[in-house]
Every structure is written in structure tokens, then in C-alpha cells.
Amino acid sequence: MLVQAADHLESGRYVSPYRLVMVDELQDASQARARLTRALVSQPGRDLLAVGDDWQSINRFAGADLSVVTGFHDQFGPGPTVHLTTTFRCHQSISDTAARFVMKNPAQVRKTVVSVHDRPTDQAAHEGVRLRTVASATEVFRAIGDFLTQLRDAIHEGAIVADSVSVDVLGRYHQDRGLMPHAAPPEIRLAFHTIHSAKGLEADYVVVPNLSAGSYAFPSRIADDPVLALAMAGGDTYPHAEERRLFYVALTRARRGVLLISPEHNPSPFVTELI
């Protein structure tokens, strides 16, 4: 459908009446969508306004091509670029940790993100990025419960100035839902999401519960089906590039604090790097 629409525009069989084309979430665009967008603004007097964040390009399985953002001017021509570098969500310490991690990949656009919450990390309120190691996967359940109890106690003691807080447990896969506690203190608004489905969401605190190495872990080592390569964009050359961006998304869903849970004897390479 997208290819046919682009064909009609490029051949002149259809002339778009729209003078301004606006694209949101450009990092999720495929090459087919990019081609259609170029065709819509190819006539004189047409303008394009696109918004996107290459650090959050996590939908390659759906055809998203990172180069649509990183090579924007090569695809759409010259024009002004405005960098949105202020975050109103994350504490500065979370933003700094996430930015250092994702920018290890030289293909990502370099930028400095500044938080409006630029103040020292409050340890008593469990702010910033923290790591808890467990002896085995069976202890993850208890580790999450302990964290919820700590947050409840911090509310009662006044370290967290609020009647309640939201906590999102973000799994790499749907099966990670099985790590969730059966109940939470009344002061805790607890929810589970996969990291992909959490994109665009936010919570006071985030827990990433299964940072181990292996196939069904983080980063995932499950190879793409070769058949899908016929329809998908070319892969990034940097190791675990998309998984790194997915980890960035997980970290930056939190306003105040992130708890990473990792096994002692089989930690994720991401945990080793952060340490």
C-alpha cells in the first residue's frame, strides 16, 4: 500500500494538496514510509516537520530503519534541526547513566540531555540507578518484594514525600510477568509491561527484573528468522545495538529511581558494562 501510494505521487498521477507534512516518532519509520514522505513533499512549496529520537529506535522487527533519522538530511534534503535536550521526566543521574550507555554506539546522534530535576540523588528515597544481585533466578521475586517494602517504608518515614508511588516492572519478554509479586503494599501502584509496550509511559520507579545472559535474557541472543531479512531493514553493526536502545528506553521510563536485578553468576553484559 505504501509503495503504491508513493508510485502515484512520484509519477504525478496524484498531486497532494497538503503543503505541510508532519511526522511524529520518525525513529519508527521504515524505508517505505520514508519514501512516501519524500514523495509528499517533493513538489515546490511543500514543507516537512519531523520529530524523532534515534535513541528510542526499538522497532526494527516491524521494519523501522534507524538511518531514516540519523541520515535525515541525506533522505529529505537540507533544513534546520532543533535538538530537544531537556527532559522533564528523569532525574539527572538516570538521564546521564542512560545517555552514556546508548552513546557507546557511534551510530547514535550525539546530544546532551539536561533534566529539570538536576539535584543530588536522594539515597533515602531510592533515587538514581541501583543494582541488586541475586544468587539465582528464584530470588528475583523476593528482590522485587523487598524493594516495594523499602519504598513503602520511605513513604512512612517521610523520605518520599507522597502518599503513594507508581512502580513499573519492565520485562524483556511477556514471560517475565511471572516474576511479579502477587500483591503490593497499598502505597504502591504496581504494574507490569514489556519494555516495548512501555515506550511512551512513565512511572516514579522502574524495576528491570531479569538482567541475565542467555537467549531469553537481556540482551536477547535470539537470532532473527532469515526470512524476515527480506522485509526488514539492515541491521546495526554495533553489538546489540537495538537491545542497547531498548535498555535505554527501560531506564528512562523512571522519574526517580531504577532497580536493576541481576544474577551473581550469569549477569547480563549490560550490567557488567554499567558496573
PyRosetta script that sets phi, psi and omega in degrees:
from pyrosetta import init, pose_from_sequence

init()
pose = pose_from_sequence("MLVQAADHLESGRYVSPYRLVMVDELQDASQARARLTRALVSQPGRDLLAVGDDWQSINRFAGADLSVVTGFHDQFGPGPTVHLTTTFRCHQSISDTAARFVMKNPAQVRKTVVSVHDRPTDQAAHEGVRLRTVASATEVFRAIGDFLTQLRDAIHEGAIVADSVSVDVLGRYHQDRGLMPHAAPPEIRLAFHTIHSAKGLEADYVVVPNLSAGSYAFPSRIADDPVLALAMAGGDTYPHAEERRLFYVALTRARRGVLLISPEHNPSPFVTELI")
pose.set_psi(1, -46.6)
pose.set_omega(1, 179.5)
pose.set_phi(2, -64.1)
pose.set_psi(2, -41.1)
pose.set_omega(2, -179.6)
pose.set_phi(3, -65.0)
pose.set_psi(3, -41.9)
pose.set_omega(3, 178.9)
pose.set_phi(4, -64.1)
pose.set_psi(4, -41.4)
pose.set_omega(4, 178.6)
pose.set_phi(5, -62.5)
pose.set_psi(5, -42.9)
pose.set_omega(5, 178.7)
pose.set_phi(6, -64.0)
pose.set_psi(6, -38.6)
pose.set_omega(6, 177.8)
pose.set_phi(7, -58.7)
pose.set_psi(7, -44.4)
pose.set_omega(7, -179.3)
pose.set_phi(8, -63.0)
pose.set_psi(8, -40.8)
pose.set_omega(8, -179.8)
pose.set_phi(9, -69.9)
pose.set_psi(9, -44.6)
pose.set_omega(9, -176.5)
pose.set_phi(10, -68.5)
pose.set_psi(10, -31.2)
pose.set_omega(10, -179.9)
pose.set_phi(11, -82.4)
pose.set_psi(11, -13.6)
pose.set_omega(11, -178.2)
pose.set_phi(12, 87.1)
pose.set_psi(12, 2.8)
pose.set_omega(12, 178.1)
pose.set_phi(13, -67.0)
pose.set_psi(13, -22.8)
pose.set_omega(13, 175.6)
pose.set_phi(14, -135.2)
pose.set_psi(14, 134.5)
pose.set_omega(14, 177.6)
pose.set_phi(15, -115.7)
pose.set_psi(15, 119.2)
pose.set_omega(15, -178.2)
pose.set_phi(16, -69.5)
pose.set_psi(16, 135.8)
pose.set_omega(16, 177.4)
pose.set_phi(17, -83.4)
pose.set_psi(17, -4.2)
pose.set_omega(17, -173.0)
pose.set_phi(18, -88.7)
pose.set_psi(18, 130.2)
pose.set_omega(18, -179.3)
pose.set_phi(19, -94.7)
pose.set_psi(19, -18.6)
pose.set_omega(19, 178.1)
pose.set_phi(20, -126.6)
pose.set_psi(20, 124.9)
pose.set_omega(20, 176.4)
pose.set_phi(21, -113.0)
pose.set_psi(21, 127.3)
pose.set_omega(21, -179.4)
pose.set_phi(22, -116.4)
pose.set_psi(22, 130.1)
pose.set_omega(22, -178.9)
pose.set_phi(23, -123.1)
pose.set_psi(23, 123.5)
pose.set_omega(23, 174.7)
pose.set_phi(24, -104.6)
pose.set_psi(24, 157.7)
pose.set_omega(24, 179.8)
pose.set_phi(25, 53.3)
pose.set_psi(25, 50.3)
pose.set_omega(25, -176.5)
pose.set_phi(26, -60.6)
pose.set_psi(26, -27.2)
pose.set_omega(26, -178.8)
pose.set_phi(27, -65.3)
pose.set_psi(27, -13.5)
pose.set_omega(27, 178.5)
pose.set_phi(28, -95.1)
pose.set_psi(28, 3.9)
pose.set_omega(28, -175.7)
pose.set_phi(29, -79.5)
pose.set_psi(29, 139.7)
pose.set_omega(29, 172.8)
pose.set_phi(30, -88.2)
pose.set_psi(30, 172.4)
pose.set_omega(30, 176.0)
pose.set_phi(31, -64.8)
pose.set_psi(31, -30.9)
pose.set_omega(31, 177.8)
pose.set_phi(32, -66.1)
pose.set_psi(32, -41.9)
pose.set_omega(32, 177.3)
pose.set_phi(33, -66.8)
pose.set_psi(33, -37.9)
pose.set_omega(33, 177.9)
pose.set_phi(34, -63.2)
pose.set_psi(34, -40.6)
pose.set_omega(34, 179.0)
pose.set_phi(35, -63.6)
pose.set_psi(35, -43.8)
pose.set_omega(35, 178.8)
pose.set_phi(36, -62.0)
pose.set_psi(36, -41.0)
pose.set_omega(36, 179.6)
pose.set_phi(37, -63.4)
pose.set_psi(37, -43.8)
pose.set_omega(37, 177.6)
pose.set_phi(38, -59.3)
pose.set_psi(38, -41.6)
pose.set_omega(38, -178.9)
pose.set_phi(39, -65.1)
pose.set_psi(39, -35.1)
pose.set_omega(39, -179.3)
pose.set_phi(40, -67.7)
pose.set_psi(40, -26.5)
pose.set_omega(40, -176.5)
pose.set_phi(41, -113.4)
pose.set_psi(41, 16.8)
pose.set_omega(41, -176.1)
pose.set_phi(42, -76.2)
pose.set_psi(42, -24.1)
pose.set_omega(42, -179.5)
pose.set_phi(43, -77.6)
pose.set_psi(43, 152.3)
pose.set_omega(43, 177.7)
pose.set_phi(44, -59.1)
pose.set_psi(44, 145.8)
pose.set_omega(44, 177.8)
pose.set_phi(45, 83.4)
pose.set_psi(45, 9.1)
pose.set_omega(45, 177.8)
pose.set_phi(46, -102.3)
pose.set_psi(46, 142.2)
pose.set_omega(46, 178.6)
pose.set_phi(47, -125.8)
pose.set_psi(47, 151.4)
pose.set_omega(47, -179.9)
pose.set_phi(48, -124.3)
pose.set_psi(48, 129.3)
pose.set_omega(48, 171.7)
pose.set_phi(49, -119.4)
pose.set_psi(49, 116.1)
pose.set_omega(49, -177.1)
pose.set_phi(50, -123.7)
pose.set_psi(50, 140.0)
pose.set_omega(50, 178.1)
pose.set_phi(51, -124.4)
pose.set_psi(51, 130.3)
pose.set_omega(51, 179.8)
pose.set_phi(52, -165.7)
pose.set_psi(52, 163.5)
pose.set_omega(52, -180.0)
pose.set_phi(53, -135.9)
pose.set_psi(53, 106.2)
pose.set_omega(53, -177.4)
pose.set_phi(54, -63.3)
pose.set_psi(54, -23.1)
pose.set_omega(54, 177.9)
pose.set_phi(55, -67.0)
pose.set_psi(55, -18.0)
pose.set_omega(55, -178.9)
pose.set_phi(56, -111.5)
pose.set_psi(56, 27.0)
pose.set_omega(56, 177.2)
pose.set_phi(57, -82.9)
pose.set_psi(57, 99.8)
pose.set_omega(57, -172.0)
pose.set_phi(58, -129.6)
pose.set_psi(58, 15.2)
pose.set_omega(58, -174.7)
pose.set_phi(59, -119.4)
pose.set_psi(59, 39.9)
pose.set_omega(59, 178.7)
pose.set_phi(60, -60.7)
pose.set_psi(60, -32.1)
pose.set_omega(60, 179.2)
pose.set_phi(61, -60.1)
pose.set_psi(61, -20.6)
pose.set_omega(61, 178.5)
pose.set_phi(62, -102.2)
pose.set_psi(62, 10.9)
pose.set_omega(62, 176.4)
pose.set_phi(63, 99.2)
pose.set_psi(63, -0.7)
pose.set_omega(63, -179.4)
pose.set_phi(64, -61.1)
pose.set_psi(64, 137.2)
pose.set_omega(64, -177.5)
pose.set_phi(65, -121.2)
pose.set_psi(65, 114.8)
pose.set_omega(65, -177.4)
pose.set_phi(66, -57.0)
pose.set_psi(66, -32.4)
pose.set_omega(66, -175.0)
pose.set_phi(67, -67.5)
pose.set_psi(67, -15.9)
pose.set_omega(67, 175.8)
pose.set_phi(68, -62.6)
pose.set_psi(68, -32.3)
pose.set_omega(68, 176.7)
pose.set_phi(69, -89.6)
pose.set_psi(69, -52.5)
pose.set_omega(69, -174.4)
pose.set_phi(70, -66.7)
pose.set_psi(70, -26.2)
pose.set_omega(70, 176.3)
pose.set_phi(71, -111.8)
pose.set_psi(71, 36.4)
pose.set_omega(71, -172.3)
pose.set_phi(72, -54.6)
pose.set_psi(72, -49.9)
pose.set_omega(72, -175.2)
pose.set_phi(73, -70.6)
pose.set_psi(73, -26.8)
pose.set_omega(73, 174.8)
pose.set_phi(74, -67.0)
pose.set_psi(74, -32.8)
pose.set_omega(74, -177.2)
pose.set_phi(75, -87.0)
pose.set_psi(75, -35.7)
pose.set_omega(75, -171.0)
pose.set_phi(76, -117.6)
pose.set_psi(76, -2.8)
pose.set_omega(76, 177.8)
pose.set_phi(77, 95.2)
pose.set_psi(77, 172.6)
pose.set_omega(77, -176.3)
pose.set_phi(78, -70.4)
pose.set_psi(78, 155.2)
pose.set_omega(78, 178.4)
pose.set_phi(79, 172.7)
pose.set_psi(79, 166.9)
pose.set_omega(79, -179.0)
pose.set_phi(80, -70.7)
pose.set_psi(80, 147.3)
pose.set_omega(80, 175.6)
pose.set_phi(81, -122.6)
pose.set_psi(81, 129.7)
pose.set_omega(81, 177.2)
pose.set_phi(82, -113.7)
pose.set_psi(82, 122.1)
pose.set_omega(82, 179.0)
pose.set_phi(83, -91.7)
pose.set_psi(83, 121.7)
pose.set_omega(83, 176.5)
pose.set_phi(84, -90.1)
pose.set_psi(84, 101.7)
pose.set_omega(84, -169.4)
pose.set_phi(85, -113.0)
pose.set_psi(85, 9.7)
pose.set_omega(85, 178.1)
pose.set_phi(86, -107.1)
pose.set_psi(86, 128.4)
pose.set_omega(86, 174.1)
pose.set_phi(87, -107.4)
pose.set_psi(87, 135.2)
pose.set_omega(87, 178.6)
pose.set_phi(88, -102.4)
pose.set_psi(88, 5.6)
pose.set_omega(88, -177.2)
pose.set_phi(89, -103.8)
pose.set_psi(89, -66.0)
pose.set_omega(89, -167.5)
pose.set_phi(90, -77.6)
pose.set_psi(90, 148.9)
pose.set_omega(90, 165.2)
pose.set_phi(91, -63.1)
pose.set_psi(91, 148.9)
pose.set_omega(91, -176.9)
pose.set_phi(92, -57.4)
pose.set_psi(92, -36.9)
pose.set_omega(92, -178.5)
pose.set_phi(93, -64.9)
pose.set_psi(93, -37.0)
pose.set_omega(93, 177.0)
pose.set_phi(94, -68.1)
pose.set_psi(94, -44.5)
pose.set_omega(94, -179.9)
pose.set_phi(95, -60.6)
pose.set_psi(95, -42.5)
pose.set_omega(95, -179.5)
pose.set_phi(96, -65.5)
pose.set_psi(96, -44.3)
pose.set_omega(96, 179.8)
pose.set_phi(97, -61.6)
pose.set_psi(97, -46.0)
pose.set_omega(97, -178.4)
pose.set_phi(98, -65.9)
pose.set_psi(98, -41.1)
pose.set_omega(98, -178.2)
pose.set_phi(99, -66.3)
pose.set_psi(99, -43.6)
pose.set_omega(99, 178.7)
pose.set_phi(100, -60.1)
pose.set_psi(100, -37.9)
pose.set_omega(100, -177.7)
pose.set_phi(101, -68.2)
pose.set_psi(101, -49.0)
pose.set_omega(101, -174.1)
pose.set_phi(102, -72.9)
pose.set_psi(102, -28.8)
pose.set_omega(102, -177.5)
pose.set_phi(103, -82.3)
pose.set_psi(103, 1.8)
pose.set_omega(103, 170.0)
pose.set_phi(104, -61.3)
pose.set_psi(104, -26.7)
pose.set_omega(104, 176.8)
pose.set_phi(105, -80.9)
pose.set_psi(105, 113.1)
pose.set_omega(105, -177.2)
pose.set_phi(106, -65.9)
pose.set_psi(106, -13.1)
pose.set_omega(106, 178.9)
pose.set_phi(107, -77.2)
pose.set_psi(107, -15.6)
pose.set_omega(107, -179.6)
pose.set_phi(108, -79.2)
pose.set_psi(108, 147.5)
pose.set_omega(108, 178.6)
pose.set_phi(109, -64.9)
pose.set_psi(109, 133.0)
pose.set_omega(109, -179.5)
pose.set_phi(110, -81.9)
pose.set_psi(110, 128.9)
pose.set_omega(110, 176.3)
pose.set_phi(111, -158.6)
pose.set_psi(111, 159.2)
pose.set_omega(111, 178.5)
pose.set_phi(112, -111.8)
pose.set_psi(112, 120.8)
pose.set_omega(112, -178.9)
pose.set_phi(113, -101.3)
pose.set_psi(113, 126.6)
pose.set_omega(113, -178.1)
pose.set_phi(114, -113.6)
pose.set_psi(114, 130.3)
pose.set_omega(114, -179.8)
pose.set_phi(115, -92.0)
pose.set_psi(115, 145.3)
pose.set_omega(115, 173.1)
pose.set_phi(116, -72.8)
pose.set_psi(116, -12.2)
pose.set_omega(116, 178.2)
pose.set_phi(117, -100.5)
pose.set_psi(117, 54.5)
pose.set_omega(117, -177.7)
pose.set_phi(118, -89.8)
pose.set_psi(118, 87.8)
pose.set_omega(118, 179.5)
pose.set_phi(119, -148.8)
pose.set_psi(119, 165.1)
pose.set_omega(119, -179.6)
pose.set_phi(120, -59.1)
pose.set_psi(120, 146.9)
pose.set_omega(120, 178.7)
pose.set_phi(121, -68.8)
pose.set_psi(121, 131.7)
pose.set_omega(121, 178.8)
pose.set_phi(122, -92.5)
pose.set_psi(122, 102.7)
pose.set_omega(122, -177.5)
pose.set_phi(123, -64.2)
pose.set_psi(123, -35.7)
pose.set_omega(123, -179.1)
pose.set_phi(124, -65.0)
pose.set_psi(124, -25.2)
pose.set_omega(124, 178.1)
pose.set_phi(125, -95.7)
pose.set_psi(125, 8.1)
pose.set_omega(125, 176.3)
pose.set_phi(126, 60.9)
pose.set_psi(126, 40.7)
pose.set_omega(126, 179.3)
pose.set_phi(127, -85.5)
pose.set_psi(127, 163.7)
pose.set_omega(127, -179.7)
pose.set_phi(128, 83.6)
pose.set_psi(128, -170.7)
pose.set_omega(128, -179.0)
pose.set_phi(129, -100.5)
pose.set_psi(129, 124.9)
pose.set_omega(129, -178.5)
pose.set_phi(130, -124.4)
pose.set_psi(130, 153.6)
pose.set_omega(130, 179.3)
pose.set_phi(131, -121.8)
pose.set_psi(131, 133.5)
pose.set_omega(131, 170.0)
pose.set_phi(132, -122.8)
pose.set_psi(132, 126.9)
pose.set_omega(132, 176.7)
pose.set_phi(133, -98.4)
pose.set_psi(133, 146.5)
pose.set_omega(133, 179.2)
pose.set_phi(134, -127.1)
pose.set_psi(134, 154.6)
pose.set_omega(134, -177.3)
pose.set_phi(135, -69.9)
pose.set_psi(135, -32.1)
pose.set_omega(135, -179.4)
pose.set_phi(136, -154.9)
pose.set_psi(136, 168.9)
pose.set_omega(136, -178.9)
pose.set_phi(137, -62.7)
pose.set_psi(137, -26.1)
pose.set_omega(137, -179.0)
pose.set_phi(138, -67.7)
pose.set_psi(138, -16.0)
pose.set_omega(138, -178.8)
pose.set_phi(139, -91.7)
pose.set_psi(139, -4.7)
pose.set_omega(139, -179.2)
pose.set_phi(140, -62.0)
pose.set_psi(140, -43.1)
pose.set_omega(140, 179.8)
pose.set_phi(141, -53.1)
pose.set_psi(141, -47.8)
pose.set_omega(141, -178.9)
pose.set_phi(142, -68.6)
pose.set_psi(142, -36.2)
pose.set_omega(142, -179.7)
pose.set_phi(143, -62.2)
pose.set_psi(143, -40.3)
pose.set_omega(143, 177.5)
pose.set_phi(144, -65.9)
pose.set_psi(144, -44.5)
pose.set_omega(144, 178.7)
pose.set_phi(145, -60.1)
pose.set_psi(145, -40.2)
pose.set_omega(145, 178.0)
pose.set_phi(146, -61.8)
pose.set_psi(146, -40.9)
pose.set_omega(146, -179.5)
pose.set_phi(147, -64.5)
pose.set_psi(147, -41.8)
pose.set_omega(147, 178.4)
pose.set_phi(148, -62.8)
pose.set_psi(148, -39.1)
pose.set_omega(148, 177.6)
pose.set_phi(149, -65.2)
pose.set_psi(149, -40.9)
pose.set_omega(149, 177.9)
pose.set_phi(150, -61.4)
pose.set_psi(150, -40.5)
pose.set_omega(150, 178.1)
pose.set_phi(151, -66.2)
pose.set_psi(151, -41.9)
pose.set_omega(151, 176.9)
pose.set_phi(152, -58.2)
pose.set_psi(152, -46.0)
pose.set_omega(152, -179.3)
pose.set_phi(153, -64.0)
pose.set_psi(153, -37.1)
pose.set_omega(153, 179.1)
pose.set_phi(154, -65.7)
pose.set_psi(154, -32.9)
pose.set_omega(154, 175.4)
pose.set_phi(155, -67.5)
pose.set_psi(155, -45.9)
pose.set_omega(155, -179.0)
pose.set_phi(156, -64.3)
pose.set_psi(156, -34.6)
pose.set_omega(156, -177.7)
pose.set_phi(157, -85.8)
pose.set_psi(157, -6.2)
pose.set_omega(157, 177.4)
pose.set_phi(158, 89.1)
pose.set_psi(158, 0.4)
pose.set_omega(158, 177.3)
pose.set_phi(159, -67.4)
pose.set_psi(159, -34.8)
pose.set_omega(159, 171.8)
pose.set_phi(160, -105.6)
pose.set_psi(160, 115.2)
pose.set_omega(160, -176.8)
pose.set_phi(161, -87.9)
pose.set_psi(161, 84.6)
pose.set_omega(161, 179.7)
pose.set_phi(162, -170.4)
pose.set_psi(162, 156.3)
pose.set_omega(162, 175.6)
pose.set_phi(163, -79.6)
pose.set_psi(163, -25.6)
pose.set_omega(163, -179.9)
pose.set_phi(164, -158.1)
pose.set_psi(164, 163.4)
pose.set_omega(164, 176.1)
pose.set_phi(165, -136.1)
pose.set_psi(165, 157.2)
pose.set_omega(165, 176.6)
pose.set_phi(166, -99.2)
pose.set_psi(166, 139.6)
pose.set_omega(166, 178.1)
pose.set_phi(167, -130.8)
pose.set_psi(167, 122.0)
pose.set_omega(167, 175.7)
pose.set_phi(168, -107.8)
pose.set_psi(168, 124.2)
pose.set_omega(168, 171.8)
pose.set_phi(169, -90.8)
pose.set_psi(169, 119.8)
pose.set_omega(169, -173.6)
pose.set_phi(170, -111.5)
pose.set_psi(170, 111.6)
pose.set_omega(170, -179.2)
pose.set_phi(171, -97.1)
pose.set_psi(171, 151.5)
pose.set_omega(171, 174.6)
pose.set_phi(172, -71.0)
pose.set_psi(172, -30.5)
pose.set_omega(172, -179.4)
pose.set_phi(173, -133.2)
pose.set_psi(173, 161.8)
pose.set_omega(173, 178.0)
pose.set_phi(174, -60.2)
pose.set_psi(174, -31.5)
pose.set_omega(174, -177.5)
pose.set_phi(175, -64.4)
pose.set_psi(175, -18.2)
pose.set_omega(175, 178.0)
pose.set_phi(176, -68.3)
pose.set_psi(176, -12.1)
pose.set_omega(176, 176.1)
pose.set_phi(177, -59.0)
pose.set_psi(177, -27.0)
pose.set_omega(177, 179.7)
pose.set_phi(178, -66.1)
pose.set_psi(178, -11.5)
pose.set_omega(178, 178.2)
pose.set_phi(179, -86.4)
pose.set_psi(179, -5.4)
pose.set_omega(179, -175.9)
pose.set_phi(180, -71.7)
pose.set_psi(180, 141.0)
pose.set_omega(180, 171.5)
pose.set_phi(181, -63.0)
pose.set_psi(181, 152.5)
pose.set_omega(181, -179.7)
pose.set_phi(182, -73.0)
pose.set_psi(182, -23.4)
pose.set_omega(182, 179.9)
pose.set_phi(183, -150.7)
pose.set_psi(183, 160.9)
pose.set_omega(183, 178.9)
pose.set_phi(184, -132.2)
pose.set_psi(184, 156.1)
pose.set_omega(184, 175.4)
pose.set_phi(185, -56.3)
pose.set_psi(185, 151.5)
pose.set_omega(185, -178.2)
pose.set_phi(186, -61.1)
pose.set_psi(186, -19.8)
pose.set_omega(186, -179.7)
pose.set_phi(187, -81.7)
pose.set_psi(187, -5.1)
pose.set_omega(187, -175.5)
pose.set_phi(188, -112.3)
pose.set_psi(188, 123.1)
pose.set_omega(188, 174.2)
pose.set_phi(189, -95.6)
pose.set_psi(189, 99.5)
pose.set_omega(189, -169.5)
pose.set_phi(190, -101.7)
pose.set_psi(190, 137.3)
pose.set_omega(190, 178.1)
pose.set_phi(191, -146.7)
pose.set_psi(191, 155.3)
pose.set_omega(191, 175.3)
pose.set_phi(192, -115.7)
pose.set_psi(192, 139.2)
pose.set_omega(192, 172.1)
pose.set_phi(193, -143.9)
pose.set_psi(193, 152.1)
pose.set_omega(193, 162.3)
pose.set_phi(194, -73.3)
pose.set_psi(194, 158.4)
pose.set_omega(194, -178.5)
pose.set_phi(195, -64.0)
pose.set_psi(195, -38.5)
pose.set_omega(195, 178.4)
pose.set_phi(196, -58.9)
pose.set_psi(196, -44.2)
pose.set_omega(196, -176.9)
pose.set_phi(197, -76.3)
pose.set_psi(197, -15.2)
pose.set_omega(197, -179.5)
pose.set_phi(198, -83.4)
pose.set_psi(198, -10.3)
pose.set_omega(198, -179.8)
pose.set_phi(199, -58.2)
pose.set_psi(199, 125.3)
pose.set_omega(199, -176.2)
pose.set_phi(200, 96.1)
pose.set_psi(200, -12.7)
pose.set_omega(200, 179.2)
pose.set_phi(201, -96.0)
pose.set_psi(201, 173.2)
pose.set_omega(201, 176.6)
pose.set_phi(202, -155.8)
pose.set_psi(202, 158.4)
pose.set_omega(202, 178.0)
pose.set_phi(203, -150.7)
pose.set_psi(203, 163.5)
pose.set_omega(203, 176.7)
pose.set_phi(204, -62.6)
pose.set_psi(204, -43.1)
pose.set_omega(204, -178.7)
pose.set_phi(205, -133.7)
pose.set_psi(205, 149.3)
pose.set_omega(205, 179.1)
pose.set_phi(206, -127.0)
pose.set_psi(206, 139.9)
pose.set_omega(206, 173.2)
pose.set_phi(207, -119.5)
pose.set_psi(207, 126.0)
pose.set_omega(207, 172.7)
pose.set_phi(208, -107.4)
pose.set_psi(208, 106.8)
pose.set_omega(208, -161.2)
pose.set_phi(209, -92.5)
pose.set_psi(209, -10.8)
pose.set_omega(209, -169.1)
pose.set_phi(210, -133.6)
pose.set_psi(210, 59.3)
pose.set_omega(210, -177.7)
pose.set_phi(211, -89.8)
pose.set_psi(211, 71.3)
pose.set_omega(211, 177.2)
pose.set_phi(212, -117.5)
pose.set_psi(212, 169.9)
pose.set_omega(212, 177.0)
pose.set_phi(213, -94.0)
pose.set_psi(213, 152.7)
pose.set_omega(213, 178.7)
pose.set_phi(214, 135.5)
pose.set_psi(214, -177.2)
pose.set_omega(214, -175.9)
pose.set_phi(215, -65.9)
pose.set_psi(215, -56.4)
pose.set_omega(215, -178.6)
pose.set_phi(216, -95.6)
pose.set_psi(216, 57.5)
pose.set_omega(216, -177.9)
pose.set_phi(217, -137.1)
pose.set_psi(217, -151.6)
pose.set_omega(217, -174.6)
pose.set_phi(218, -142.5)
pose.set_psi(218, 111.0)
pose.set_omega(218, 8.5)
pose.set_phi(219, -77.4)
pose.set_psi(219, 149.5)
pose.set_omega(219, 178.7)
pose.set_phi(220, -66.9)
pose.set_psi(220, 140.1)
pose.set_omega(220, 176.1)
pose.set_phi(221, -111.8)
pose.set_psi(221, 15.6)
pose.set_omega(221, 178.7)
pose.set_phi(222, -75.5)
pose.set_psi(222, 121.7)
pose.set_omega(222, -178.3)
pose.set_phi(223, -74.4)
pose.set_psi(223, 145.5)
pose.set_omega(223, 175.1)
pose.set_phi(224, -66.2)
pose.set_psi(224, 146.6)
pose.set_omega(224, 173.6)
pose.set_phi(225, -62.3)
pose.set_psi(225, 128.5)
pose.set_omega(225, -179.2)
pose.set_phi(226, -55.7)
pose.set_psi(226, -30.0)
pose.set_omega(226, 179.7)
pose.set_phi(227, -64.0)
pose.set_psi(227, -34.9)
pose.set_omega(227, -178.7)
pose.set_phi(228, -65.9)
pose.set_psi(228, -23.7)
pose.set_omega(228, -178.9)
pose.set_phi(229, -61.9)
pose.set_psi(229, -22.1)
pose.set_omega(229, 178.5)
pose.set_phi(230, -67.8)
pose.set_psi(230, -27.3)
pose.set_omega(230, -176.0)
pose.set_phi(231, -112.1)
pose.set_psi(231, -9.6)
pose.set_omega(231, -174.9)
pose.set_phi(232, -98.7)
pose.set_psi(232, 158.1)
pose.set_omega(232, 177.2)
pose.set_phi(233, -68.1)
pose.set_psi(233, 158.7)
pose.set_omega(233, 177.3)
pose.set_phi(234, -62.4)
pose.set_psi(234, 146.7)
pose.set_omega(234, -176.5)
pose.set_phi(235, -75.2)
pose.set_psi(235, 160.1)
pose.set_omega(235, 173.4)
pose.set_phi(236, -74.7)
pose.set_psi(236, 148.0)
pose.set_omega(236, -179.5)
pose.set_phi(237, -84.6)
pose.set_psi(237, -22.0)
pose.set_omega(237, -178.8)
pose.set_phi(238, -74.1)
pose.set_psi(238, 138.7)
pose.set_omega(238, -177.0)
pose.set_phi(239, -57.4)
pose.set_psi(239, 130.6)
pose.set_omega(239, 176.6)
pose.set_phi(240, 54.9)
pose.set_psi(240, 36.8)
pose.set_omega(240, -173.1)
pose.set_phi(241, -58.1)
pose.set_psi(241, -48.1)
pose.set_omega(241, -178.4)
pose.set_phi(242, -69.8)
pose.set_psi(242, -37.1)
pose.set_omega(242, 177.6)
pose.set_phi(243, -64.5)
pose.set_psi(243, -33.6)
pose.set_omega(243, 176.6)
pose.set_phi(244, -64.1)
pose.set_psi(244, -43.2)
pose.set_omega(244, 178.8)
pose.set_phi(245, -66.4)
pose.set_psi(245, -35.1)
pose.set_omega(245, 177.7)
pose.set_phi(246, -64.8)
pose.set_psi(246, -39.3)
pose.set_omega(246, 177.5)
pose.set_phi(247, -66.1)
pose.set_psi(247, -38.0)
pose.set_omega(247, 175.6)
pose.set_phi(248, -59.7)
pose.set_psi(248, -44.4)
pose.set_omega(248, 178.5)
pose.set_phi(249, -60.2)
pose.set_psi(249, -42.8)
pose.set_omega(249, -179.7)
pose.set_phi(250, -60.7)
pose.set_psi(250, -47.2)
pose.set_omega(250, -178.3)
pose.set_phi(251, -61.4)
pose.set_psi(251, -41.1)
pose.set_omega(251, -172.3)
pose.set_phi(252, -87.4)
pose.set_psi(252, 10.8)
pose.set_omega(252, 170.2)
pose.set_phi(253, -80.5)
pose.set_psi(253, -13.1)
pose.set_omega(253, -172.8)
pose.set_phi(254, -93.3)
pose.set_psi(254, 136.6)
pose.set_omega(254, 174.1)
pose.set_phi(255, -80.1)
pose.set_psi(255, -42.4)
pose.set_omega(255, -169.5)
pose.set_phi(256, -117.2)
pose.set_psi(256, -44.0)
pose.set_omega(256, -174.2)
pose.set_phi(257, -152.9)
pose.set_psi(257, 153.8)
pose.set_omega(257, 178.1)
pose.set_phi(258, -129.2)
pose.set_psi(258, 132.3)
pose.set_omega(258, 172.6)
pose.set_phi(259, -111.2)
pose.set_psi(259, 120.3)
pose.set_omega(259, 175.4)
pose.set_phi(260, -101.0)
pose.set_psi(260, 130.9)
pose.set_omega(260, -179.1)
pose.set_phi(261, -115.6)
pose.set_psi(261, 124.3)
pose.set_omega(261, -174.3)
pose.set_phi(262, -138.6)
pose.set_psi(262, 143.2)
pose.set_omega(262, 174.4)
pose.set_phi(263, -70.3)
pose.set_psi(263, 147.8)
pose.set_omega(263, -178.1)
pose.set_phi(264, -65.8)
pose.set_psi(264, -39.0)
pose.set_omega(264, -168.5)
pose.set_phi(265, -101.2)
pose.set_psi(265, -5.5)
pose.set_omega(265, 179.3)
pose.set_phi(266, -144.8)
pose.set_psi(266, 57.2)
pose.set_omega(266, -174.3)
pose.set_phi(267, -73.5)
pose.set_psi(267, 153.8)
pose.set_omega(267, 172.9)
pose.set_phi(268, -63.1)
pose.set_psi(268, 143.9)
pose.set_omega(268, 173.5)
pose.set_phi(269, -56.0)
pose.set_psi(269, -28.4)
pose.set_omega(269, 177.9)
pose.set_phi(270, -64.9)
pose.set_psi(270, -40.0)
pose.set_omega(270, 178.0)
pose.set_phi(271, -65.3)
pose.set_psi(271, -44.3)
pose.set_omega(271, 178.7)
pose.set_phi(272, -58.9)
pose.set_psi(272, -41.3)
pose.set_omega(272, 179.4)
pose.set_phi(273, -65.7)
pose.set_psi(273, -43.0)
pose.set_omega(273, -179.7)
pose.set_phi(274, -63.2)
pose.set_psi(274, -40.2)
pose.set_omega(274, 179.4)
pose.set_phi(275, -64.5)
pose.dump_pdb("model.pdb")
